[in-house]
Amino acid sequence: MKKHPSLPTFFGWKTLVSAWAIFGSYMACQDYVVAINQGQPALWSRVLPEELLYAACWALLTPLIFFLTGRFPIGRGRLVRRAGLHFVLSACVSLVQRTLYGMTFDLYRVLFLGGTFSWERFSANLLSFVDYGMLLYWLLLLIGHAVESARTLREKELRASQLETQLSRAQLQALKMQLHPHFLFNTLNAISVLIKKDPDAARATVARLSDLLRIALEGGTSHEVTLASEMRFLTRYLEIEKTRFGDRLSASFDVAPQIRGAYIPGMILQPLVENAIKHGVAKRRGSSSIVVAARKEHDILCLSVWNEGPRMASPKGNTVTEGVGLANTRSRLRQLYGDSANLSVRNRDRGGVIAEITLPFTTNGTREDEASDG
């Protein structure tokens, strides 16, 4: 059920009292000037309390008007009916204000000015300036509608922003969860091959896999880790792959210590290393090297993985058919950084293939992580 405006009104009591005090002071100045122009006696001690009292009565009724604004809004499909209702309400509220003002002012006159109370004078003053009061009611009604519309628009924008953030997080988490089974199934397949050929190596690989999963789960729901943590993860992953390829696979890291605290998406390099092994090491006889490198260029962090395997058979020499790993990597970069990040896969001039990621350099990630390479 929608909550309608009520005490202490849209603006709060301080703003409300200040606004009506300014209104009362302005009306007192106007009365003073009119009296002087008409040659009548003008006393601040009379006009100022009178107008401030008039404004105070409206200040007490303003929360009620704002409540009626929210309770009976004027909108499409009910314009005539609601306008008629507020016309009646404006007359009623104006009469209430005149009654409250008349009784309070007569009491002030009796107690402080030595006057006498007269029902005849009170009744005559009751119907005076009712039209002016109705005009003030409609002015407050319009202000209430404007403020409520602005607040509703802000709430919609906030909800839309929250939904967009939640959707983005859900998409990133879905991509991350899709990536986990991808490398996990490949590793389990390697273990199944080793069980018959080399049981000891299979047991060692299971232990390494357990360590690898522990490191992966340490990230929780965070999408960013330090570069040092990513290197620690890749080291465990490459140990598993070396069980499969033995001396055919050699890997190294070329990362300066001063940039290892930079934050990058977790497991962002693993699919690139996996592709380097699949399309490089696995397709080449003899030993093959994989190099994982990182460098800072101004405010950009460049991450690269290159191998010494066969070049890509592409007319342009710089495109590759993307599998699950590369497609997820590109999607995660787009979700996290938009156009500020890029992934490219191309042939190296000196042979082999290089995959390179560029993204903003930052040492303030979404969570604290130990800047250690384990």
HELIX and SHEET records of a PDB file:
HELIX    1   1 TRP A   13  ASN A   37  1                                  25    
HELIX    2   2 TRP A   44  ARG A   71  1                                  28    
HELIX    3   3 LEU A   79  PHE A  112  1                                  34    
HELIX    4   4 TRP A  119  LEU A  126  1                                   8    
HELIX    5   5 VAL A  130  LYS A  197  1                                  68    
HELIX    6   6 PRO A  199  GLU A  218  1                                  20    
HELIX    7   7 LEU A  227  PHE A  245  1                                  19    
HELIX    8   8 GLY A  246  ARG A  248  5                                   3    
HELIX    9   9 PRO A  257  ILE A  259  5                                   3    
HELIX   10  10 GLN A  270  ALA A  276  1                                   7    
HELIX   11  11 ILE A  277  VAL A  281  3                                   5    
HELIX   12  12 VAL A  324  TYR A  337  1                                  14    
HELIX   13  13 GLY A  338  SER A  340  5                                   3    
SHEET    1   A 2 GLU A 224  THR A 226  0                                        
SHEET    2   A 2 TYR A 263  PRO A 265 -1                                        
SHEET    1   B 5 LEU A 249  VAL A 255  0                                        
SHEET    2   B 5 SER A 288  GLU A 297  1                                        
SHEET    3   B 5 ILE A 300  ASN A 307 -1                                        
SHEET    4   B 5 VAL A 353  PRO A 360 -1                                        
SHEET    5   B 5 ASN A 342  ASN A 347 -1                                        
END                                                                             
